[in-house]
Amino acid sequence: MPGRIALLAAPDGKLDTLARKINSLTRGAVRRLLDSDQFDKLKPGEGHVIWFPAGLAAEAVQVVKLARNCDVVSARKAGAVMAKFAGEAALTVLAPTHPRAAEISFGLALRGYDFDIHKSKPGKGAGKVSFMVNNPEKVAAEAAPLAALAEGVFFTRDLVNEPSNILTTTDFAARLAAMQELGVDVTILEEDQLEKLGMRALLAVGQGSESPSKVVVMRWNRGRPGEAPLALVGKGVVFDSGGISIKPAGGMEDMTMDMGGAAVVSGVMRTLALRKARANVVGVVGLVENMPDGRAQRPGDVVKSMKGDTIEVINTDAEGRLVLADILWYAQQEFKPAGVIDLATLTGAIIIGLGHENAGVFSNDDALCDAFLRAARTEGEGAWRMPLGDAYDKLIKSRIADIKNTGGRPAGSITAAQFLKRFIKDEMPWIHLDIAGVALRKVATDLAPKGATGWGVLALDRLIRDRFEG
């Protein structure tokens, strides 16, 4: 076989028929590896490479150690290690009887992603991958919805990775409008319409930018007719300079990812359309750019939200919650949803609290929150529930307005969530996901290279499957 070969080995070293054939062709090299200390030291999902094995035309054979009970997450990790091994070479994966071959292929696809479109000499991309399985029709059927999921993740990653001079609010909206070809009903609300709706909090964030503020509404209605949709709401700050409360220069280049919440919502909507989900879901994203100029809002300004509450702007760098305040209210008023989930790269405080392994989860509804946390665990996406409570409200009480947009450093991610909670109607099930620490990573993860991760697409799609899909 040309190129490279990957085969699977159980923790006890047991091989399937094809792997035994490779062992025979390599004159026992695979078996010698399995009987060695080197194999014992491998953790599940890790692999060892035998280079230029005698008896094979392939340049390398990778032996991947499986977990004892190979679940979805373990299978995907096994596929991801194969992707790193293959690189740009052609790869043949031997998985004739493995029950999670489709999940292995999914992990391989996720880890094979590369964002190099702006390089003058982009790479060749991943090589051809072939799976040898006993029941290809069954595996293909299992892989089809995973292919839709992968495209949703890639769409999210592409959006987060794009520089802000390319992904303007107008370009972002155009990319979402193109999903109409997939059957998504897309509406773009321009500034004059937002003004009529009373979205002064959102508009105030973008008034210092040349890029016009927009709200994009994406509707997927393939569930039961008349059934209330799930509303997904995303912060889409295409670049966050901090406004008049300008950020330090060091690290400001990463603020191209401050539209990560909107990107996740967009990726989920794309996945639902591609796999033709039998669900009613609406995605609402607020697209703005936070820049300082003579028209920009100032610390000390008071703005009026769509709800009617007035907000004292203490810090113009606490802008995402102003965007979300208006689109959260709009989503509830317009669509009467069964539940609301918002996503935002909202606070640096959540990174201090949880690092880069978990998103912060805030909720007023235990049942919805527990269902999301189960979905996140199943998909291997880190999420940790954080507290809410009326006691935190005093930190965001304003002297001159109904509320102020920041309570300072103490409990920063919690006071941000408390701020958003004010714009959630009574009895409305709601989750706020602070994804500041997980949307973009400086180091590669199990399933993603350095850069955008696409965190949240897998968990939200799973939640919709489990709880909202008929």
N, C-alpha and C positions, 0 to 999 in steps of 0.2 A: 504494500500500500504506500503511495507517495505521501509527502507531507508528514504530519504528526498524528499519533494515535493516543487516545486517552481511554483508559479502562478503569472499571470500578472494582474495588476489593472490600469485602466485609471486614469488620474488625478482627475476626478470627482467621483472616487470610483466605477465606473460601472464594473461589473464582467461578464465574459462569463458563459456559461452553466456549464462547468466543475468546474469553481471556485465557482459558487453558490452551487454546490453539495458538495464541500469541506467545504464551510461555514456551510451548513446544518449538515454535519457529525461532525463538531467541535462545534456544538451547538451555532453557531453565533459568534465564536471567530474572524473569518476573518472580518465580518461586524463591530464588535466592534472596531477592529483596524482601519478600513477605516473611521470610524466616529470620530476617536480620533485626538487630536492635534499631536500625534506622526506621523501619516500618512501625515498630512499637512506639517510637518517639513521636510519630505523626499524630496530630490531633484530627478528629473527624472533620472532613472537608479540606484537609491539606493533601498535597500530592508530592510524589518524588519522581524525578525524571531519569530515565535510562537513555543516555545519548548514543546515537549511532549503533543501535543494537545489531549484533551479528545475526544474519539470517533474515533480515527485513530490509526492504527498500526505504522504509520510513526513516526519517532522520532522528526521531525520538519517540519514546513511549513514556507516557505519564501514567503512573498508578495512583489513583485517588482513593483515599481511605474514607469509607462511609461511616456515618453514625450507626450505632447499634439499632436504634429505631429511627429510621431516616424519615423525618417529617418534612414539611414544605420548606422550612427555613434551611435545614441541613442540605436538602437536595439542591436548593438554589446556590448555596455556598460552594457545593461541589462543582456546579456548573461554572461559577465565577472563577474558581481556581483554574479550570480548563481554559477559560478565555484568556487569562494572563499567560498561560503556557503557550497557547496557540499564537498569540500576536497576529501578524499578518499572514501566517502560514495556513495552508489548508489543514483542516482537522477532521479526523474521523473518530467519533465517540462510539465505543462499544457498550451498549446497554440493552442486550436482547430481551431480558426478562424483567428489568427493573420497573417497579410499579410507578415510579416518579420520574420517568424519562422526560416527560413534558416539562416538569418543574426544573429539571437539570438544564434543559435547553433554555428556559426562561432566565435562569441565573447567568448562563453563559452570555445571553444577549444583553442583559443589563450591564454586566461588567465589560462587555466589548464596546460600549459607547465611547465615542471620542468627539470632542468639540474642537475642530481644527479648521473651520471654514474660513477663518480670517488669516490663516498662515499663507505666506506666498508659495510655500511648498508643502501642502497638506500631505498627510500619510496616505498610504494605499488603502487604509481601512482594514477591517477584519477579513481574513481569508474565508473561503468556502468551508462551511461546517456540515458534515454528514453524520446522521445518527443511524446506527445499525440496530434495529429492534425487530422482534418477532411479529409484532402486530402494528404495522405502521399506520393503518387506518385509525385504530383506536388512539394511538399517541397523537396523531395529527388532529383528531377531534378535541382531545384534551388541551392541545397547544393553541388552538384557534383563539379562545378568549384571552389566553396569556399573551398572544401576539398583540391583541388590542390593548391590553394593559401595558405592555412594553412601549407601544407607540405613545400612549398617554404620558408615561414617565419621561420618554425622550422629548416630547413636546414641552413638558414642564422644565426639564433641564436646559433645553435650547433657549427658552425664554429667560431663565435666570442667568444663564451664561452670557447672553448677548450684552454688548456694551450699550450704554445709554444714548450715544449719538446715533445708533442704529435703531434700537428699540425705544423709540419715542412713544408718547401716548397714542399718536396717530397710527404708527406702525403696529403697535400692540393691538389696537382695536381692529385694524385691517386683518391681522392674522386670525383673530377670533371670528370676524365676519366670514372668513373663508370656510369656516366649519358648517356654514349653511349647506355646502355640498354634501355633507354627511347626514343631513336631516336635522341639524340643530337650528332652532329658531333664534336668530340673533338680532337684537335691537341695540343701536348705539344712541345714547342720549348725549346731546351736545350741551355746551355751556348755557345757552339761552333756555333750553329745556330744564336744566338743573336749577337755574335761577327761578323759574316759574314754580318748580317743585319745592323751593325753599331750602335747597342744599347749600346753605351759606357756609357751613363748617368745612365741607369738602372743597368748595370753590376757594375759600380763603387760603387753603394750603397751596393751591396751584397758581395764585394770582401774581406771583413774582416770576413766573416762567413764561417763555415764548411758546411752549407746548400747551395746547388747550387741554383743559381737564375734561374727562369723559367718564361716563358710566356705561358699561357694556352688560347687557342682560342676555344670558344664554338659557334657552328652555328646551328640555328634552321630555316630551310627553308621550311615553309608550307604556305607561302603567295603566291601572284601572281608570276609566273615564271619570272625571270629577273628583278623583282622590287628591287630597291636598299634597303638594310636593314637599320634598326636603329642599331647603334653601341652603346653598353654599355661598358664602360671602367672603371676598378676598381683597386685602389691601394691595393696591397696585401703584406704589410710589416708584416710578421708573428710575429716578435718581433722587437721593436725599442728601443734600448739602447741609441740612440742618436749618436752612433758611437764615434769618437774621441771627439766630442763636447758632452760628455756624460751627460745624464739627471741626475737630483738629485735622490737620492735613494728613497725618499718618493714618493709613487705613481707609481713607475716604473713598479710595477706588473700589472698595468692596460694596459701596452703597448702590452699585448697579443691581444688587440682588434684593433691594428693598421692595420689590414687587413680587416677592416669592409667594405670598399668600394668593395673589391673583393668578400666578402661574400654576399653582396646585389646583385651584378651582378649574382652570382652563383644561389642564391635563385630565382631570376626572371627567369633565364633560366630553372630551374627545374619546376617552375610553368607553364611556356609556354608549356613545353613538356608534363606535366601531363594532362593539359587541352586541349592539341592538338590545340594550338592557330593557327589561319590562318594568320600568320605574318612571315616576314623575319626579324630576329634579330640575331646579332652577339655579343657575349660577349667576351671581351679581358681583362685578368687580369695579372698583373705583380707581381710575387711572389718572394720576396727577404727577407733577414734578415739583419738588420743593426746592426753590432757588431764591437767593437774596437779590433783590433789586429795589428800585424806588417804589415799586407797587406792592412789594411783599408785605405780608402781615407782620406785625411787630409784637414783641412781648408786651403784655398789658392790654392788647386789643380784646374786645368782647365780640364774639360772633354768635349768631343765632342758628341753631340746628333746625333740620327739617321737622323734628318732633316739636320744636318750639322752645326747648330749653336753651338758655344762654350759657355760653362757655367763655371763661376768662382764659386767655392764652398766656400762660406763664412762660412757656418755653416753646419756641417754634419748631424745635427738634422733636417734640412729642406730637408729631403731626398725624401719624397713622391712625390714632384713635379718633381724630376729627373726621377723617375719611370714612372710617368704619361706622361712626355714629350715624351719619346720614344714610349710608347704604343699608345698614342693618334695619333702620326704621322703614326705609323704602321697601325692602324685601318683604317685611311683615305686612305693611299696608297694602302693597300691590298684589301679593300672592297668597296671603293667609296660609302660610306653610304649616306642615305638621311638626317641624322642628327647624332650628337654625344652627348652622355650624360656621363660625368664621375662622379664617386663618390669616395670620399676619406675622411678619418679622418685626415684632412690636417693641421688644425691650432688650437692652443689653443685660438687664437684671436677671432675666431668665437664664442667660449663659452663666452668670455668676452662681446661680442656684443649682443648675442641672448640667452645666457643661455642654458638650456637643453630642451627647448620647441620647438625650431624651428631649422631646418637646414638652412644654408646659401645657397641661390640660385643666381648664377651669369650666365648671358647669353648675347650673342650677337644677339639674335633673339627673338623679342617680341612675335611673334605668337607661337613659340614652348614653350617659357617660360610661357606664359599665359595658354597654354594648360596643362602644367605640374602643375602649381599652382592650376588650377581648379581640376585636378585629386587628388592632395594632400588634398585639402579641402573636396572633396567628400569622401575620405577615412579616413579623420580625422588625417592625418599626418602633423604636423606643418612644414611650409616652408615659408621663408621670402626672398624676392628679395633684393639683395645688389647691390651697384653701381659698375660699371667699368668705366674706362676713361683713355685717353692717359696721363693725368697729373700725374698718378701714376707711369708711366714707368720710370720717372727720378729716382725713389727710388730704382730701380733694375738695373740701368745702371752700367756696370762694367768698370773699368779703363783698364783692360788687356784682357777682353774677350767680347763676344757679349752681355752677360747678366750675372747677378749674381743671386744666388739662394735664396737670402733673402734681403729684404729692411729694416730690423730692426723692432722695435715694432710698429711704427705708421702705421695704416691701414694694419696690418699684413695679415688678410684674403684676403683683396682686392689685395695687391701686389702679393700674391700667385696666385690668379686667373688671374691677369695680366700676370704673368709668363706663366701660362698654355695657355693663349690666344695666345701667340706667336707661339704655336705649333698647332694652328687651322688654316686650310687653309681659304683663302678669300672666302666668300659667303657660308661657311659651317655652317649650324645652329648648335649651340652648347650650352649646359648647363653644368656648373660645380656645383656639390652639395658638400658642405663642411659639413660632417655629424659628425664632432668630438664631438659635444654636444649631439647628439641623438642616437648614435649607441649603447652605453652602459650607463645604468643608475644606480646610487647608491640606488635609491628607486624604488619601484614598480610603474608602470604606470597603466592606466585604463585597458590595454589589455596585459600587460606583467609583470612577477615578476621581482625582482631585477636582474640586469645583462643585457644581450643582448636583444635588443628590436625587431630587424628585421626591423627597420624603413627603408622605401623606397620600399620594395617589393610591398606593396599594391598600392602605388601611381604610380610606374612605370608600373605595370601590368594594372592599370586603363588607363594610358596614351596610352599604346599599344592597348588596346581594343578600345579606343575612336578615335585614330588618325592613327594607323598603321596596324590595322587588317582589312583584306578584308572580 
